[in-house]
Amino acid sequence: MDRFTKRTKEGRFVVDSSRMEAAIQRLAQFEDAYQELTDSQAQLIPKLKKLRADGKEKTVRYREMMAQKLVNLNMLLFLEKYGIR
C-alpha cells in the first residue's frame, strides 16, 4: 500500500501537503468501510438471536451468519489493537 502519512519522532502523523486530497479520500474510504463493518455486526446480532430462539442453530443460514459475525469481530478487534474504534 502506498502510504500518505509519515510518523514523526514525537509519534504524530503528518501528510505531505501535495498529497493531502488523496489522504483525505483514503481516510473517507476507510471510515465508510469501518462504518459498514460495525453496521453489519450490529444487524447480525438480533438476526442470530431470532434464529436461535426459533431453534434454527443448525441451519446453513445461521452458520453463515455466525461465521460472518466472527469475521467481523476479528476485524474489529484487529483495528482496536491499533486504537481504531
Rosetta blueprint (number, residue, H / E / L):
1 M L
2 D L
3 R L
4 F L
5 T E
6 K E
7 R E
8 T L
9 K L
10 E L
11 G L
12 R L
13 F E
14 V E
15 V E
16 D L
17 S H
18 S H
19 R H
20 M H
21 E H
22 A H
23 A H
24 I H
25 Q H
26 R H
27 L H
28 A H
29 Q H
30 F H
31 E H
32 D H
33 A H
34 Y H
35 Q H
36 E H
37 L H
38 T H
39 D H
40 S H
41 Q H
42 A H
43 Q H
44 L H
45 I H
46 P H
47 K H
48 L H
49 K H
50 K H
51 L H
52 R H
53 A H
54 D L
55 G L
56 K L
57 E L
58 K L
59 T L
60 V H
61 R H
62 Y H
63 R H
64 E H
65 M H
66 M H
67 A H
68 Q H
69 K H
70 L H
71 V H
72 N H
73 L H
74 N H
75 M H
76 L H
77 L H
78 F H
79 L H
80 E H
81 K H
82 Y L
83 G L
84 I L
85 R L
